[in-house]
Amino acid sequence: MADQAGTPRPDVTDMYAVHGVFRDTLGAAPRLIGDIVPGDAARVDQIANYYDNILYFLESHHDGEEAIVFPRLRERCPDEAALLDRFEEEHKQALILLEDARRSLAGWPGADGDSAAVVAQAAVADSLEALRVQLVEHLDEEEARALPLCAENILAEEWGQLPGHALAGYQGDKVWLILGLIRQRMTQEQRDAMLEHMPPPPRDMWINYGENAFNELSAQVVVEVSTT
């Protein structure tokens, strides 16, 4: 991008916080799901809804990369076409696994009888684990190879479009959960910048009730925050 030398470059390290959400929440799934006693309908509903929101976030996150990041890298880094082809194919694979997990989650709360509930519970755990295994490998390579390309070839203004795109495309019912999970994994400087650049409606939502709602749910659904 010699023609844009001197233009502001993005701080791509905020993507580690986003990726950390997927690593940590999917990594916690075996414990959160396995600890539920059959017949505890309230807990099943809570955990199923929690992961439903995570899946919606993953979907909107990938969509943002495909709409904002990948086309610009293709244009500006033509030698990396094979890498970007593989990333897009991995997104398609993740979507297949995501839909499988979504179907499992949808059938879990309504499972009738102890044996059906156990089978449904196991199906949810297995489908989320399959997604985690595929996704973690993809995220590792994105961080190792795509983020350096973004830091050199994506403008700060372009990179800054990602959060708004993710919010606009998010179809879950707890956007404050996603904001809180990301903020948990950010530095204080990143949290301050996030609020500063957030449009007024979601910022007001977070300040007025979102943060409290997130803290309350997090006390009930404990997911360890990774330090790497």
C-alpha positions, 0 to 999 in steps of 0.5 A, spaced: 500 500 500 505 504 498 500 509 495 497 510 502 503 510 506 502 514 512 495 513 513 493 511 520 494 503 521 489 499 525 490 496 532 488 489 530 490 486 537 482 487 539 481 481 534 484 477 540 479 479 544 473 477 539 477 470 538 478 469 545 470 469 546 469 463 541 475 460 544 473 461 552 465 460 551 466 454 546 471 451 551 467 451 557 461 448 553 463 441 556 463 443 563 457 448 563 453 443 559 455 436 562 454 439 569 446 440 568 442 435 572 437 432 567 430 435 569 433 442 570 429 446 565 431 453 567 438 451 567 437 448 560 434 454 557 439 459 560 445 455 557 441 453 550 440 461 550 447 463 552 450 458 546 445 461 541 447 468 542 454 465 541 453 462 535 449 468 532 455 472 534 460 467 530 456 468 524 456 476 524 463 476 525 465 471 519 460 475 515 464 482 517 470 479 515 468 476 508 464 483 507 470 488 509 477 484 510 477 479 505 476 483 499 481 488 501 486 483 502 485 480 495 485 487 492 492 489 496 495 482 497 494 478 490 500 473 492 495 471 498 489 469 494 490 461 496 490 463 503 484 467 503 481 462 499 482 457 504 480 462 510 473 463 506 472 455 505 474 454 513 468 459 514 463 455 510 465 449 514 464 453 520 457 455 518 455 447 517 458 446 524 454 452 526 448 450 523 448 443 526 450 446 533 444 450 532 439 444 531 442 441 537 440 447 541 433 448 538 432 441 540 435 440 547 430 444 551 424 441 549 426 434 549 421 429 553 423 424 558 430 423 562 433 419 556 431 423 551 434 429 555 440 426 556 441 424 548 439 431 547 444 434 552 450 430 549 448 432 542 449 439 544 456 438 547 458 434 541 456 439 536 459 445 540 466 441 541 466 439 533 465 447 532 470 449 537 476 444 534 475 446 527 474 454 529 480 454 534 485 451 528 482 457 523 483 462 529 490 460 530 492 461 523 488 467 522 492 471 528 498 468 525 497 470 518 491 474 516 492 479 522 499 481 520 496 483 513 491 487 516 495 491 520 499 493 514 494 493 508 487 495 512 486 502 513 484 504 521 477 507 518 476 500 514 478 496 520 473 500 525 467 498 520 467 491 523 464 492 530 458 496 527 457 491 521 457 485 527 452 489 531 448 490 525 448 483 523 447 480 530 440 476 530 441 474 538 437 477 543 442 479 548 447 483 544 450 486 551 452 479 553 457 479 546 459 486 548 461 484 555 464 478 553 469 482 548 470 487 554 472 482 559 478 480 554 480 487 552 485 492 556 482 498 559 485 502 554 481 498 548 475 498 553 475 506 553 476 506 546 470 501 544 465 506 548 468 512 545 467 510 538 460 506 539 454 509 536 449 512 542 444 507 542 448 501 544 453 505 548 447 508 552 444 501 552 451 498 555 451 504 560 444 504 562 443 496 563 447 492 559 453 492 563 449 490 570 445 484 566 452 482 563 455 481 570 449 478 573 449 473 567 456 472 568 455 470 575 451 464 573 454 462 567 462 462 569 467 462 563 474 463 565 477 468 561 484 466 557 490 470 558 493 469 552 
